[in-house]
Amino acid sequence: MDRVLVVDDEPGIRSLMARWSESFGCLVSSAASAEQAIDELARTPCAVAVCDIALPGHAGLWLAREVRERYPDVPVVIATPRQ
């Protein structure tokens, strides 16, 4: 079963994305920041990371670069709400 890492600082969005991923049969890990996401990836491998572009501390683009360098087989999808 594939694992998805959902990264968003807003608990409601993070929960929504987790439930959506679970509806496709995926296991879900979550993080509220880029730093937490890196820690989570070190503990629990995942098939894909879905992250918000605007995160506290390091932004989603920073996270995408870090994941590409550290975990080159893990694709990162950057999603952000329309404003």
Buried (B, 14 or more C-beta within 10 A) or exposed (E): EEBBBBBBBBEEBBBEBBEBBEEEEBBBBBBBBBBBBBEBBEEEEBBBBBBBEEBEEBBBBBBBEBBEEEBEEBBBEBBEEEE
